[in-house]
Amino acid sequence: MDILIRGTLADNSARFMAISGRELVEKARLTHDLSRVCTAALGRTLLITSIMGAELKSEDDKLTVIIKGEGLAGNLVCTSNHAAAVKGYIENPTLELPLTPKGKLDVGSAVGWLGKLTVIRDHSMKEPYVGSCNMVSGEIAEDFAQYFTVSEQTPSLVYLGVRVDSQSKEVLSAGGIVIQPLPNCDDSVIDGIEAITGDISNLAKMLGEGMELEEAINSILHDFNPVVLSETTPEFKCDCSRERLERVLISLGREELMDMIEKDGGAELTCQFCNSKYGFDKEQLEQLLKEIG
């Protein structure tokens, strides 16, 4: 089962947020019929979006991540709520690329690094907070480390990993961790954590070998006395509905709706996040037209 945990390190001098998300990434792969490289790209983005979403305070809050790296896979969009329920899509889901010289999935080339990473925190009644930064590598983790440092002034270590079967394309494991120093953090703690980045990068592999997330975190960060404070169950879940799509149609305006009625005699809308299709016949569009007034 997928799990997201949050806790502290080194006697409350740093904090961590970690996720094991094989099931949610696999569901995204099946939903969008993703290639291997797009599974890795979208999967990493879903993991970090879920981690950041779990930081939201209110059940009405929403976090949206938009990556426009100008790579061959196109833009990525992911959203999460405070319960770490996440959804997302990538524009060109079937793109496949050759492996890198190191035998890795070439996520950087798929995503690109010439554009921007944008994070929108929608706090219900308040004006949404929008932060952004230039892309660094398109590998996602490095780009979010840059985002936290530049846009939120919080230096962060970010690791995100998705392992995919080379034949079946099934997700074998998916994991991520964000470590951030707190105001009282000593430089020795920061140096110590930076010294074990190689161990941290084994998280997805450890999860794939059957380790539970907390067990893996304790193994990697044992010198920093990790203390788990909370846990959440993340999931890939779309909240689209017929009513929501009706509001989208109404927002198009009278002229657009009349055009659909006269030319097409109906409309079919597809949710980009889950590919669900919603059909509206002529009578239903006419009813929506009446609601506009």
C-alpha positions as CSV (number, residue, x, y, z in Angstrom):
1,M,0.0,0.0,0.0
2,D,1.2,3.5,-0.8
3,I,2.1,5.7,2.2
4,L,3.4,9.2,2.8
5,I,5.2,10.0,6.1
6,R,6.4,13.2,7.6
7,G,8.8,13.7,10.5
8,T,11.9,15.3,12.0
9,L,15.6,14.6,12.0
10,A,18.5,15.3,14.3
11,D,16.5,16.4,17.4
12,N,14.1,18.7,15.4
13,S,16.8,20.5,13.5
14,A,15.5,19.3,10.1
15,R,12.3,17.8,8.7
16,F,11.6,15.2,6.1
17,M,8.6,14.2,3.9
18,A,8.8,10.8,2.2
19,I,6.5,8.8,-0.1
20,S,6.2,5.3,-1.4
21,G,3.9,5.5,-4.4
22,R,4.1,2.5,-6.7
23,E,0.4,2.0,-6.8
24,L,-0.5,5.6,-7.7
25,V,2.2,5.8,-10.4
26,E,1.1,2.5,-11.8
27,K,-2.5,3.7,-11.9
28,A,-1.4,6.8,-13.8
29,R,0.5,4.7,-16.2
30,L,-2.5,2.5,-17.0
31,T,-4.9,5.5,-17.1
32,H,-2.8,7.4,-19.7
33,D,-1.1,4.4,-21.4
34,L,2.3,5.9,-20.6
35,S,5.6,5.0,-22.2
36,R,8.4,4.0,-19.9
37,V,10.1,7.5,-20.0
38,C,6.8,9.3,-19.5
39,T,5.9,7.0,-16.6
40,A,9.1,8.1,-14.9
41,A,8.5,11.8,-15.8
42,L,4.9,12.0,-14.7
43,G,5.5,9.5,-11.8
44,R,8.2,11.7,-10.3
45,T,6.0,14.8,-10.7
46,L,3.0,13.0,-9.1
47,L,5.2,12.0,-6.1
48,I,6.4,15.5,-5.3
49,T,3.0,17.0,-5.9
50,S,1.5,14.5,-3.4
51,I,4.2,15.4,-0.9
52,M,3.6,19.1,-1.3
53,G,-0.2,18.7,-1.3
54,A,0.0,16.9,2.1
55,E,1.4,20.2,3.5
56,L,-1.8,22.1,2.7
57,K,-3.8,23.1,5.8
58,S,-7.5,23.0,4.6
59,E,-9.5,20.4,2.9
60,D,-10.6,23.0,0.4
61,D,-7.0,24.0,-0.5
62,K,-5.4,22.7,-3.8
63,L,-1.9,22.6,-5.1
64,T,-1.1,22.6,-8.8
65,V,2.3,21.9,-10.4
66,I,2.9,23.0,-14.0
67,I,6.1,22.0,-15.8
68,K,6.8,23.6,-19.1
69,G,10.3,22.4,-20.0
70,E,9.9,22.5,-23.7
71,G,10.9,18.9,-24.1
72,L,9.5,16.3,-26.5
73,A,6.9,15.0,-24.0
74,G,5.2,18.4,-23.7
75,N,3.9,20.0,-20.6
76,L,3.1,18.2,-17.4
77,V,0.3,19.2,-15.0
78,C,-0.4,17.7,-11.6
79,T,-2.7,18.7,-8.8
80,S,-3.1,17.5,-5.2
81,N,-5.3,18.2,-2.2
82,H,-4.5,18.2,1.5
83,A,-5.1,14.4,1.7
84,A,-2.3,13.8,-0.8
85,A,-4.8,12.6,-3.5
86,V,-3.2,13.5,-6.7
87,K,-3.9,13.5,-10.4
88,G,-2.0,14.5,-13.5
89,Y,-1.2,14.2,-17.1
90,I,1.6,14.7,-19.7
91,E,0.9,16.0,-23.1
92,N,2.6,13.3,-25.2
93,P,2.2,10.2,-23.0
94,T,3.4,7.6,-25.6
95,L,6.7,9.3,-26.3
96,E,9.6,6.9,-25.9
97,L,13.3,7.8,-26.1
98,P,16.6,5.8,-26.1
99,L,18.2,5.2,-22.7
100,T,21.0,7.5,-21.6
101,P,24.6,6.4,-21.9
102,K,24.3,5.3,-18.3
103,G,21.4,3.0,-19.1
104,K,18.8,5.3,-17.4
105,L,15.5,6.5,-18.7
106,D,16.1,9.9,-20.4
107,V,13.6,11.9,-18.4
108,G,15.6,15.2,-18.8
109,S,15.3,15.1,-22.6
110,A,11.6,14.1,-22.4
111,V,10.7,16.9,-20.1
112,G,13.2,19.5,-21.2
113,W,15.0,22.2,-19.2
114,L,14.5,25.4,-21.2
115,G,11.2,26.6,-19.6
116,K,9.7,27.1,-16.1
117,L,8.4,25.1,-13.2
118,T,5.3,26.8,-11.6
119,V,3.6,25.9,-8.3
120,I,0.1,27.3,-7.5
121,R,-1.3,27.1,-4.0
122,D,-5.0,27.8,-4.1
123,H,-6.1,28.6,-0.5
124,S,-9.8,28.8,-1.1
125,M,-11.0,32.3,-0.4
126,K,-7.5,33.9,-0.4
127,E,-5.6,35.0,-3.5
128,P,-3.6,31.9,-4.8
129,Y,0.1,31.9,-4.2
130,V,2.1,31.4,-7.4
131,G,5.8,30.6,-7.3
132,S,8.1,29.7,-10.2
133,C,11.7,29.1,-11.2
134,N,13.6,28.3,-14.3
135,M,14.1,24.6,-15.1
136,V,17.5,23.1,-14.3
137,S,17.7,19.7,-15.9
138,G,14.2,18.3,-16.5
139,E,15.0,15.4,-14.2
140,I,12.2,16.8,-11.8
141,A,14.0,16.3,-8.5
142,E,16.8,18.8,-9.3
143,D,14.2,21.2,-10.6
144,F,12.2,21.1,-7.4
145,A,15.3,21.5,-5.3
146,Q,15.9,24.7,-7.3
147,Y,12.2,25.7,-6.8
148,F,12.3,25.4,-3.0
149,T,15.6,27.3,-2.8
150,V,14.7,30.1,-5.2
151,S,11.0,30.6,-4.8
152,E,10.4,29.5,-1.2
153,Q,13.9,30.4,0.2
154,T,14.1,26.9,1.7
155,P,17.2,25.0,0.7
156,S,16.1,21.4,0.2
157,L,17.4,18.0,-0.7
158,V,15.0,16.3,-3.1
159,Y,15.1,12.7,-4.4
160,L,12.4,11.2,-6.7
161,G,12.7,7.8,-8.3
162,V,10.4,5.6,-10.4
163,R,11.6,2.1,-11.5
164,V,9.9,0.6,-14.6
165,D,10.1,-2.9,-16.0
166,S,11.9,-2.8,-19.3
167,Q,9.5,-5.3,-21.0
168,S,6.0,-4.9,-19.5
169,K,6.4,-1.2,-18.5
170,E,4.9,-2.0,-15.2
171,V,6.0,0.3,-12.3
172,L,8.2,-1.8,-10.0
173,S,8.6,0.9,-7.3
174,A,8.3,4.6,-6.8
175,G,9.6,6.7,-4.0
176,G,10.6,10.2,-3.0
177,I,11.9,12.3,-0.1
178,V,12.3,16.0,0.6
179,I,14.7,17.0,3.5
180,Q,14.7,20.6,4.7
181,P,16.7,22.2,7.5
182,L,14.7,24.1,10.2
183,P,15.9,27.4,11.6
184,N,18.0,25.9,14.4
185,C,19.8,23.4,12.1
186,D,23.5,23.2,12.6
187,D,25.8,23.2,9.5
188,S,27.2,19.8,10.6
189,V,23.7,18.2,10.1
190,I,23.4,19.7,6.7
191,D,26.9,18.5,5.7
192,G,26.1,15.1,7.1
193,I,22.9,14.8,5.1
194,E,24.6,16.0,1.9
195,A,27.3,13.3,2.5
196,I,24.7,10.5,2.2
197,T,23.0,11.6,-1.0
198,G,24.2,8.4,-2.6
199,D,22.3,6.3,0.0
200,I,19.2,8.5,-0.4
201,S,19.2,7.8,-4.1
202,N,18.7,4.1,-3.4
203,L,15.3,4.7,-1.9
204,A,13.2,3.5,-4.9
205,K,15.5,0.4,-5.2
206,M,15.1,-0.4,-1.5
207,L,11.3,-0.1,-1.8
208,G,11.4,-2.4,-4.9
209,E,13.3,-5.0,-2.9
210,G,10.4,-5.2,-0.4
211,M,11.3,-2.7,2.3
212,E,8.6,-0.7,4.0
213,L,9.0,3.1,3.6
214,E,9.7,3.8,7.3
215,E,12.2,0.9,7.4
216,A,14.0,2.3,4.4
217,I,14.0,5.8,5.9
218,N,15.4,4.5,9.2
219,S,18.1,2.6,7.3
220,I,19.2,5.6,5.2
221,L,18.9,8.3,7.9
222,H,19.7,6.2,11.0
223,D,22.5,8.6,12.0
224,F,20.0,11.5,12.2
225,N,17.4,9.8,14.5
226,P,14.3,10.1,12.2
227,V,11.1,10.5,14.1
228,V,7.8,10.0,12.2
229,L,5.1,12.4,13.2
230,S,2.3,11.6,10.8
231,E,1.3,9.4,7.9
232,T,-1.1,9.7,5.0
233,T,-2.3,7.3,2.3
234,P,-1.6,9.0,-1.1
235,E,-3.5,7.9,-4.2
236,F,-4.1,8.7,-7.8
237,K,-7.6,10.0,-7.9
238,C,-9.5,12.3,-10.2
239,D,-12.4,14.3,-8.9
240,C,-14.0,15.2,-12.2
241,S,-17.8,14.9,-12.5
242,R,-20.6,15.6,-14.9
243,E,-21.6,18.6,-12.8
244,R,-18.1,20.1,-13.0
245,L,-18.1,19.6,-16.8
246,E,-21.5,21.3,-17.0
247,R,-19.9,24.3,-15.3
248,V,-17.1,24.3,-17.9
249,L,-19.7,24.3,-20.7
250,I,-21.6,27.1,-19.1
251,S,-18.4,29.1,-18.8
252,L,-17.9,29.0,-22.5
253,G,-20.9,31.3,-23.0
254,R,-24.1,31.5,-24.9
255,E,-22.5,31.9,-28.4
256,E,-20.3,28.9,-28.0
257,L,-23.1,26.7,-26.7
258,M,-25.4,27.7,-29.5
259,D,-22.7,26.9,-32.0
260,M,-22.3,23.3,-30.5
261,I,-26.1,22.8,-30.7
262,E,-26.5,24.1,-34.3
263,K,-23.4,22.5,-35.8
264,D,-22.8,19.4,-33.8
265,G,-26.1,18.7,-32.1
266,G,-24.2,17.9,-28.9
267,A,-20.8,17.8,-27.3
268,E,-18.4,15.3,-25.8
269,L,-15.8,16.4,-23.2
270,T,-12.8,14.3,-22.1
271,C,-11.1,14.9,-18.7
272,Q,-7.4,15.3,-19.3
273,F,-6.6,13.9,-15.9
274,C,-8.4,10.5,-16.1
275,N,-9.6,10.3,-19.8
276,S,-13.3,9.9,-18.6
277,K,-15.7,11.0,-21.4
278,Y,-18.9,13.0,-20.8
279,G,-21.5,13.3,-23.5
280,F,-24.1,16.0,-23.8
281,D,-26.9,15.8,-26.3
282,K,-28.8,18.7,-27.9
283,E,-31.5,18.8,-25.2
284,Q,-28.9,18.8,-22.4
285,L,-27.0,21.7,-24.0
286,E,-30.3,23.6,-24.5
287,Q,-30.9,23.2,-20.8
288,L,-27.5,24.6,-20.0
289,L,-28.3,27.5,-22.3
290,K,-31.4,28.3,-20.2
291,E,-29.2,28.4,-17.1
292,I,-27.1,31.1,-18.6
293,G,-30.3,33.1,-19.0
